[in-house]
Amino acid sequence: MSKFEEKTINTVKIFDGKVVKLQVDEVTLPNGKQSTREIIKHPGAVAVIPMTKEGKIVLVEQFRKPLEKSIVEIPAGKLEPGEDPQETAVRELEEETGYTTKSLTKLTSFYSSPGFADEIMHIYVAKELEKLVEAPSMDEDEFVEILEVTLEEAKQMVEELRIHDAKTNYAVLYLEMQELL
């Protein structure tokens, strides 16, 4: 138990969607006062840093409605109920890029926005990529363009804000650090 723990007095469920749930918790603070917390519940997600034999990063560009723009990202997707994150990683890699892998290594996990959401993101590196003869179909509401770029090109995309999300920025930083070692 943390000295900063907030005890939940009451939870009001506001929304139960396909991807997220929203609730408002009434809590008792460590000083005994009360407050409210707006919380997004999320099943968790997985992202993959796919690397070709030539050392290129396989990325996807897609429109993100909350941002009202397209951004370039590493392939990612949410965990299905009971699904192992490694299974999700391979599924998302195949669906979004048409590649599969025999070499998948977990790097880390992190919370994407702990101030208001419980989403945990698992990050994997995929090497020894193989192009699938027939790629699985993407979600019916998903439209992506596949890009294969060098680390230098990815860093330029960060500068141009074409890469503009935490997981992909993490991937670029990770690969840059690996290059320096």
JOWOCOR-V96336 format. One record per residue. N is the residue number from 1. RES is the residue in one small letter. PSI is psi as a letter, one per 40 degrees, with the letter a starting at -180 (999 if undefined). D_FIRST is the distance of its C-alpha to the first C-alpha in Angstrom with 2 decimals. Layout:
BEGIN
n = <N	N>
res = <RES	RES>
psi = <PSI	PSI>
d_first = <D_FIRST	D_FIRST>
END
This chain:
BEGIN
n = <1	2	3	4	5	6	7	8	9	10	11	12	13	14	15	16	17	18	19	20	21	22	23	24	25	26	27	28	29	30	31	32	33	34	35	36	37	38	39	40	41	42	43	44	45	46	47	48	49	50	51	52	53	54	55	56	57	58	59	60	61	62	63	64	65	66	67	68	69	70	71	72	73	74	75	76	77	78	79	80	81	82	83	84	85	86	87	88	89	90	91	92	93	94	95	96	97	98	99	100	101	102	103	104	105	106	107	108	109	110	111	112	113	114	115	116	117	118	119	120	121	122	123	124	125	126	127	128	129	130	131	132	133	134	135	136	137	138	139	140	141	142	143	144	145	146	147	148	149	150	151	152	153	154	155	156	157	158	159	160	161	162	163	164	165	166	167	168	169	170	171	172	173	174	175	176	177	178	179	180	181>
res = <m	s	k	f	e	e	k	t	i	n	t	v	k	i	f	d	g	k	v	v	k	l	q	v	d	e	v	t	l	p	n	g	k	q	s	t	r	e	i	i	k	h	p	g	a	v	a	v	i	p	m	t	k	e	g	k	i	v	l	v	e	q	f	r	k	p	l	e	k	s	i	v	e	i	p	a	g	k	l	e	p	g	e	d	p	q	e	t	a	v	r	e	l	e	e	e	t	g	y	t	t	k	s	l	t	k	l	t	s	f	y	s	s	p	g	f	a	d	e	i	m	h	i	y	v	a	k	e	l	e	k	l	v	e	a	p	s	m	d	e	d	e	f	v	e	i	l	e	v	t	l	e	e	a	k	q	m	v	e	e	l	r	i	h	d	a	k	t	n	y	a	v	l	y	l	e	m	q	e	l	l>
psi = <h	i	e	e	h	h	h	h	d	i	h	h	h	d	h	g	a	d	d	i	i	h	i	h	h	h	i	h	i	d	e	e	i	i	i	i	h	h	h	h	h	i	e	i	i	i	i	h	g	h	h	i	d	e	e	i	h	h	i	i	h	i	h	h	d	d	e	f	i	i	i	h	i	i	i	i	i	i	h	i	h	e	h	h	d	d	d	d	d	d	d	d	d	d	d	d	e	e	i	i	i	e	g	h	h	h	d	i	i	i	h	d	g	e	d	e	i	e	h	h	h	h	h	i	h	h	i	f	i	h	h	i	d	h	i	i	i	i	i	e	f	h	h	i	h	h	i	h	i	i	d	d	d	d	d	d	d	d	d	e	f	d	h	f	i	d	d	d	d	d	d	d	d	d	d	d	d	d	d	d	999>
d_first = <0.00	3.80	6.65	8.38	6.81	10.00	10.69	13.78	16.75	19.43	20.38	23.97	25.26	27.87	29.21	29.16	31.13	32.26	29.87	27.11	25.68	24.93	22.82	21.99	18.77	18.79	15.46	14.40	13.45	11.53	15.12	15.84	18.27	18.58	19.29	20.07	19.02	21.66	20.25	22.36	21.45	23.27	23.88	23.66	26.64	28.52	30.89	33.59	35.48	38.86	41.25	44.95	47.12	48.61	45.26	44.97	41.84	42.23	40.95	41.40	42.46	41.66	41.65	38.29	38.89	35.96	37.47	41.07	42.05	42.21	40.02	40.11	37.08	36.11	36.23	33.08	32.06	29.41	28.17	29.90	28.09	27.58	29.17	28.17	27.69	30.58	32.84	32.00	32.86	36.25	36.98	36.35	38.35	41.21	41.22	40.99	43.09	45.29	44.08	42.32	41.04	40.94	38.64	35.15	32.44	28.82	27.96	24.44	22.15	20.74	19.57	22.73	21.64	17.87	18.75	20.14	20.14	18.12	21.17	20.76	24.02	25.20	28.08	30.90	34.20	37.25	40.38	43.57	43.96	46.67	48.27	48.22	51.66	50.37	47.07	45.03	45.32	42.70	41.11	43.95	42.50	41.82	44.44	44.01	46.25	45.59	45.97	46.20	45.77	45.62	42.72	45.01	45.69	41.99	41.38	44.27	42.72	39.55	41.88	43.68	40.46	41.59	38.37	35.90	32.59	29.48	29.78	33.46	33.09	30.50	33.13	35.87	33.89	32.91	36.60	37.82	35.62	36.95	40.45	39.89	38.81>
END
